[in-house]
Structures are given as C-alpha cells and as structure tokens.
Amino acid sequence: MSTEPTPLYRVYDGAALEGLVHRIVKRCPPTLEDFESYEALGRPYDRRDFFKGVGVSMHLSRDRAVTIARRYGHGRGVAALDLREAPVAWAPTGAPGHVTVWAPPELLLRSVLQCDEHE
C-alpha cells in the first residue's frame, strides 16, 4: 500500500488572496530591487528552501510586516500590494501570516498601492 507524500507547500493563485499583502522595502517609494528574490539578488539562502529562495517574502498583515522590519532591521518601508487579480502564485510559508509570492519584480512593483515608512 503506497501513500502519497505530503506536499511541502500548498500553492495558490492571486485570486485566493483575501486582501492586500505587505512587503518590507528599504524605503518609500520602493524600487524594482525591493521585489527581487534572494536568488535574483545573489544573496545566500538555504538551498533546501529553494522554492522560498526564488520567491519574495510578504505578510498578510501590515502590523506584522512592521514588527518584523523593526525586529530584524530589514527596511524602513512597508509596501501594500493588491495581487488578487494578478497572475501570481503564492503559498503560506514560515510563521502564520507569512507568504512567499512568485511573480516578476516588475509586476509586483506595478501592484503597489501605497508605501509607508515606519519608525
């Protein structure tokens, strides 16, 4: 009796998002580089997490994005994106409320609705 392996991620399209997603960016307004993956930027990451390394980290809550940005010093801005009608793929990854999004950086930059800098 063979058992199906459990998937690492359940991947959805943009239509499955229930609201905006939030990306920590260096500053406002964001640039194309703010939406590039670790792989595209040549930054090191755990190769066992290749799928996350070729995607872009985002949060379902602005408050959570600000908390993470402050805690780890990732950036001064938080960009809000509407990807519900965009041709993207995403999956819940890591902590609750964290998602990885797979899409071209140009599409993500065009999807920014607003960007605010936090203290």
PAZAPA-4460 file (N, C-alpha, C; in steps of 0.05 Angstrom, whole numbers, plus 32768, in hexadecimal, padded with zeros to 4 digits):
% residues 119
    n_x    n_y    n_z   ca_x   ca_y   ca_z    c_x    c_y    c_z   seq   type   mol
   8011   7FE9   8000   8000   8000   8000   8012   8019   8000     1      M     A
   8010   8029   7FEB   8020   8041   7FE8   8011   8059   7FF2     2      S     A
   8020   806A   8000   8014   8083   800A   801F   809B   7FFB     3      T     A
   800D   80AE   7FF5   8016   80C6   7FE7   8026   80D7   7FFA     4      E     A
   803C   80E2   7FF1   804C   80F4   8003   803D   810D   8009     5      P     A
   8042   8118   8020   8036   8132   8028   8044   8148   801A     6      T     A
   8036   815A   800D   8043   8170   7FFF   8051   8183   8013     7      P     A
   8067   8190   800A   8074   81A4   801B   8064   81BD   801D     8      L     A
   8057   81C5   8007   8047   81DD   8005   802E   81D8   7FF6     9      Y     A
   8019   81E7   7FFC   8001   81E7   7FEC   8002   8202   7FDE    10      R     A
   8003   8201   7FC4   8007   8219   7FB4   7FEC   8223   7FA8    11      V     A
   7FE7   823D   7FA9   7FCE   8249   7FA0   7FD4   825F   7F8C    12      Y     A
   7FBF   8267   7F7D   7FC3   827E   7F6C   7FB9   8297   7F7A    13      D     A
   7FBD   82AE   7F6E   7FB6   82C7   7F7A   7F99   82CA   7F83    14      G     A
   7F87   82BE   7F74   7F6B   82BF   7F7A   7F64   82B4   7F96    15      A     A
   7F75   82A3   7FA0   7F70   8296   7FBA   7F78   82A8   7FD2    16      A     A
   7F85   82BF   7FCC   7F8B   82D2   7FE2   7F72   82E0   7FEB    17      L     A
   7F70   82E4   8005   7F58   82F0   8010   7F5B   830E   8014    18      E     A
   7F72   8319   800F   7F77   8335   8012   7F93   833D   8007    19      G     A
   7F9D   8353   8011   7FB7   835D   8009   7FCD   834C   8015    20      L     A
   7FE4   834C   8009   7FFC   8341   8015   8010   8358   8019    21      V     A
   8023   8354   802B   8035   836A   8033   8052   8360   8031    22      H     A
   8062   8371   8024   807E   836A   801F   808F   837F   802E    23      R     A
   80A3   8375   803D   80B6   8387   804A   80C9   8391   8034    24      I     A
   80CD   83AB   8032   80DE   83B6   801D   80F3   83C9   802B    25      V     A
   8108   83CE   801C   811D   83DF   8028   8113   83FA   8030    26      K     A
   8104   8407   801E   80F8   8421   8024   80E2   8426   800F    27      R     A
   80D2   843B   8014   80BD   8442   8001   80C6   8459   7FF0    28      C     A
   80BF   845A   7FD7   80B1   8445   7FC8   80C4   842D   7FC3    29      P     A
   80B8   8415   7FC1   80C8   83FD   7FBC   80D4   83FD   7F9F    30      P     A
   80E9   83ED   7F9C   80F5   83EA   7F82   80F2   83CD   7F79    31      T     A
   80FA   83C8   7F60   80F8   83AD   7F56   8108   8399   7F67    32      L     A
   811F   83A2   7F71   8130   8390   7F81   8121   8387   7F9A    33      E     A
   810F   8397   7FA5   8100   838F   7FBD   80EF   8376   7FB8    34      D     A
   80EA   836F   7F9F   80D8   8359   7F98   80E7   8342   7F8A    35      F     A
   8102   8342   7F8D   8111   832C   7F82   8117   8317   7F97    36      E     A
   8118   82FE   7F8F   811D   82E8   7FA1   813A   82E7   7FAA    37      S     A
   813F   82D7   7FBF   815B   82D3   7FC7   816B   82C7   7FB0    38      Y     A
   815F   82B5   7FA1   816D   82A9   7F8A   8175   82BE   7F76    39      E     A
   8162   82D0   7F6F   8168   82E4   7F5B   817D   82F8   7F64    40      A     A
   817D   82FE   7F7E   8190   8311   7F8A   81AB   8304   7F90    41      L     A
   81AD   82EA   7F8D   81C6   82DC   7F93   81CB   82DA   7FB1    42      G     A
   81B7   82DD   7FC2   81BA   82DB   7FDF   81B9   82BE   7FE7    43      R     A
   81C8   82B7   7FFC   81C8   829B   8005   81AD   8293   8012    44      P     A
   81A5   827B   800F   818E   8270   801D   8191   8252   801E    45      Y     A
   8182   8245   802F   8183   8228   8032   8177   821B   8019    46      D     A
   8188   820D   800A   8180   8200   7FF1   8169   81EB   7FF4    47      R     A
   8166   81E2   800D   8150   81CF   8012   8135   81DE   8010    48      R     A
   8136   81F9   8012   811F   820A   800F   811F   8219   7FF4    49      D     A
   8127   820A   7FDF   812A   8216   7FC5   8110   8225   7FBD    50      F     A
   80F9   8219   7FC1   80E0   8225   7FB9   80DC   8240   7FC7    51      F     A
   80E4   8242   7FE0   80E2   825C   7FED   80F7   826F   7FE3    52      K     A
   810F   8265   7FDD   8125   8276   7FD4   8120   8283   7FB9    53      G     A
   810F   8277   7FA8   8109   8282   7F8E   80EF   8292   7F8E    54      V     A
   80E2   8294   7FA6   80CA   82A4   7FA9   80D0   82BD   7FBA    55      G     A
   80BB   82CB   7FC0   80BE   82E4   7FD0   80AD   82E2   7FE9    56      V     A
   80B9   82E8   7FFF   80AC   82E7   8019   8099   82FE   801D    57      S     A
   8080   82F8   8026   806C   830C   802C   805C   8304   8044    58      M     A
   804C   8317   804E   803C   8313   8065   801F   831A   805F    59      H     A
   800D   830C   806C   7FF0   8311   8068   7FE7   8329   8079    60      L     A
   7FF7   8331   808C   7FF0   8348   809D   8006   835D   809D    61      S     A
   7FFE   8376   809A   8011   838C   809B   801F   838D   80B6    62      R     A
   800F   8389   80CB   801B   838A   80E7   8031   8375   80EA    63      D     A
   802C   835E   80E0   8040   8348   80E2   8059   834F   80D2    64      R     A
   8055   835B   80BA   806C   8363   80AA   807D   8378   80B9    65      A     A
   806F   838C   80C5   807E   83A0   80D4   808D   8394   80EC    66      V     A
   8080   8381   80FA   808D   8374   8111   80A6   8366   8108    67      T     A
   80A5   8357   80F2   80BC   8348   80E7   80D2   835B   80DE    68      I     A
   80C9   8371   80D0   80DD   8384   80C6   80EC   8391   80DD    69      A     A
   80DE   8398   80F2   80EB   83A4   810A   80FD   8390   8118    70      R     A
   80F3   8378   811C   8102   8364   812B   811C   835D   811D    71      R     A
   811C   835A   8102   8133   8350   80F4   8141   8366   80E3    72      Y     A
   8137   837F   80E4   8144   8394   80D5   8144   8390   80B7    73      G     A
   812E   8385   80AD   812D   837E   8090   8128   8396   807E    74      H     A
   811B   83AB   8087   8115   83C1   8076   8104   83D6   8084    75      G     A
   8103   83EE   8079   80F4   8404   8085   80D8   8406   807B    76      R     A
   80D1   83F8   8066   80B7   83FB   805A   80A7   83E1   8058    77      G     A
   808D   83E4   8057   807B   83CD   8052   8069   83D5   803B    78      V     A
   806B   83C5   8026   805A   83CA   800E   8042   83B7   800F    79      A     A
   802A   83C2   8009   8012   83B3   8007   800C   83AD   7FEA    80      A     A
   8008   8393   7FE3   8003   838B   7FC8   7FE8   837D   7FC6    81      L     A
   7FDB   8381   7FAF   7FC2   8372   7FA9   7FC9   835F   7F93    82      D     A
   7FCA   8345   7F9A   7FD1   8331   7F86   7FBA   831E   7F80    83      L     A
   7FA2   8326   7F89   7F8B   8314   7F86   7F83   830F   7F69    84      R     A
   7F89   8321   7F57   7F83   831C   7F3B   7F9C   831A   7F2A    85      E     A
   7FB3   8317   7F37   7FCC   8315   7F29   7FD3   82F8   7F23    86      A     A
   7FE2   82F3   7F0E   7FEB   82D8   7F07   8003   82D0   7F18    87      P     A
   7FFE   82CA   7F31   8013   82C2   7F44   800D   82A7   7F50    88      V     A
   8021   829B   7F5D   801D   8284   7F6D   8027   828B   7F89    89      A     A
   801B   827F   7F9D   8024   8284   7FB9   801E   826C   7FCA    90      W     A
   802C   826B   7FE1   8028   8255   7FF4   802D   825F   8010    91      A     A
   801D   8255   8023   8024   825B   803F   803E   824D   8046    92      P     A
   8051   825C   8051   806B   8251   8058   8074   825D   8072    93      T     A
   8082   824E   8082   808C   8259   809B   8076   825E   80B0    94      G     A
   8079   8274   80BE   8067   827B   80D4   804B   8281   80C9    95      A     A
   8036   827F   80DA   801B   8286   80D1   801B   82A3   80C6    96      P     A
   800D   82A7   80B0   800C   82C2   80A4   8022   82C8   8091    97      G     A
   8036   82B6   808E   804C   82BA   807C   8046   82AA   8062    98      H     A
   804B   82B7   804B   8047   82A9   8032   8060   82AE   8020    99      V     A
   8064   829B   800E   8078   829F   7FF9   8069   82A3   7FDF   100      T     A
   8070   82B7   7FCF   8063   82BE   7FB6   8077   82BA   7F9F   101      V     A
   806E   82AD   7F8A   807E   82A9   7F72   8071   82B9   7F5C   102      W     A
   8080   82CE   7F53   8077   82DF   7F3E   808F   82F0   7F35   103      A     A
   808E   82FB   7F1C   80A4   830C   7F14   80A5   8326   7F24   104      P     A
   80BC   8330   7F2B   80BE   8348   7F3B   80AF   8360   7F2F   105      P     A
   80AF   8362   7F14   80A1   8378   7F07   8083   8377   7F0D   106      E     A
   8078   835F   7F0D   805B   835D   7F13   8056   8364   7F30   107      L     A
   8067   835C   7F42   8063   8362   7F5E   8065   8381   7F63   108      L     A
   8079   838D   7F57   807C   83AA   7F5A   8063   83B9   7F4F   109      L     A
   8058   83B0   7F39   8040   83BD   7F2D   8028   83B8   7F3F   110      R     A
   8028   83A4   7F50   8012   839E   7F61   8011   83AC   7F7C   111      S     A
   8026   83BD   7F81   8027   83CC   7F9A   8011   83E1   7F9A   112      V     A
   8001   83E1   7FB0   7FEC   83F5   7FB3   7FF6   840D   7FC4   113      L     A
   8006   8407   7FD8   8011   841C   7FE9   8029   8411   7FF7   114      Q     A
   8039   8423   8001   8051   841C   8011   8054   8431   8027   115      C     A
   8058   8426   803F   805B   8437   8057   8075   8430   8065   116      D     A
   8083   8444   806F   809B   843E   807F   8093   843D   809C   117      E     A
   809E   842A   80AB   809A   8427   80C7   80B1   8432   80D7   118      H     A
   80AD   8436   80F0   80C3   8441   8101   80D3   842B   810D   119      E     A
***
